[in-house]
Amino acid sequence: MDLKHTIVEKIKKNLICDFIEVNNKSHLHKSHKQSPKNNNSHFEIIISSIVLKKLSVIDAHKKIYDILKEEMKNTIHALEIKIL
């Protein structure tokens, strides 16, 4: 399964959201020295969620990082989160 799809499914399973878009931005970072060359390292999440809106930005980001903890530990190098 593609990592982008995994991210969407895990967030939808663990968080009520009205909208979610996940973009793989790994190609923009391939020349960075520390970037893994796996084409699944940098993602952008654009999400609309009443649950996240009630939290501080830091706590909302922590919630998403917790949902994706395995992916963050093993595959994802960077995650950009935009809460609408």
N, C-alpha and C positions, 0 to 999 in steps of 0.2 A: 504494500500500500504506500502511496505517495505521502510524504511527510506533511505537505500542505493540507491534504484531506484528513490526516490524523489529527492535526491541530484543530481544525474546524469541528470534527466529531467529538473530540475530548472536551472542548469548550462548551459545545451545545449540550453534551451529556451532563456537565457539571455546573452549568450556569444558565440562568434564564436570560436570553438575549433576543432583541427584536431584529438585529442585523449583525452579521459578521462577514468580514472579508479578510482573507489572508493572502498576502502577496509574497512570493519568494523573491528576495532581493539579493540573493547570493552572487549573482553575476556582477553586481555593482562593487563587490568587495573582493573579487578573486585575486587582485594584485596586492592586497594587504598581507603583510608578512605573517601575522598571527592567524589569519583566516584559514580554516580547514578547507581543503580543496575538494569538498564533497558535493558541492552544488545544493546543499541543504543546510546551510549554516546561518543565513541571515533572513529573517522574516519580519514582515510588517503585519500587525493585526489592527484592523479598524473595526470597532465594535460599539454597538449601542445596547446598553443594558441598564435597566432601572436599579438593579442590585449594585452594579459598579458605581453608578451615579451617586448613590447614597454614601459611598466610602470616600475617604481621602484618596488623592491620586496615588500615593505610596501604597496604601492598603489595597486599592484596586489592582495595581500592578503585582503586588505580592500574591493576590488571589489567582491571577492568571499564571504567574510563575509556579505557584503550587500545583495548579492543574497540569502544567506541562513539565513538572519536575524531572521526569525521566528523560524527556527529550532535551531539556536544558543541560542535564548532566552528561548525556551521551552524544548529542548531535548538534543542537542549536548553539551557535556561538554568540549571536546577537538577536535581540528581539525589540522591535519598535512597536509601542502600543499607543493607539489613538482612541480615546474614549469619546464617543459622540453624545 
